[in-house]
Structure formats: structure tokens, C-alpha cells
Amino acid sequence: MDGHSKKTIAKAWIHVLEDKIKSNNQQLDVFRDSIYDAFHDFCEQDGGWVERTVSSLKNYWSDMNRACKVYGTCLKNVMQGPISGMQ
């Protein structure tokens, strides 16, 4: 997946999560379909079309989510550790 597609899927995921009515209070399949629709809507708005399946978006998000969890764990460890130079 190229950089533009990665940015667009992240944008679509956030868009669906920030929907005050639906948010993530929906069945997983419906949630993924909403992201799929938003992804393709954003691609069209940008003047292009990238064909992705719900499954390919799900797989990509799993990879991104895993990386975010690693980052979050590292950040938490740094924030909870002692201040540098302090005892």
C-alpha cells in the first residue's frame, strides 16, 4: 500500500470513529464496511480511485494497529520512568 493510501485509510478510520452517532458502537462488519465506504469516498475526493477490499483494509489496519500498540507501550514506559538525570 502506498503512502497516499495509508494516509487515506487512517483518515477514513478516524472519520468513522469520530461519527458522534455511530462511533465504534456498531457490529464489527458494519464498522469495517463504514471504513471501506469512507476510504473510497476520500479517494474520489482526492481525484483518484484506489480499489481496495474490506479484507485488504482490515489487514492493513491490523499491521498499523500493532505498530501503534508498540509505540504506545514505548511511550508509556518513557513517561512512567524516572526523569533523566534524576535519582
URUR-V351345 format. One line per field, one symbol per residue. burial: # if it has 9 or more other ideal C-beta (glycine too) atoms within 8 Angstrom, else .. A space follows every 50 residues. Layout:
burial: ???
This chain:
burial: ...###.######.##..#...#..#....######.#######.....# .#...###.##..#.......................
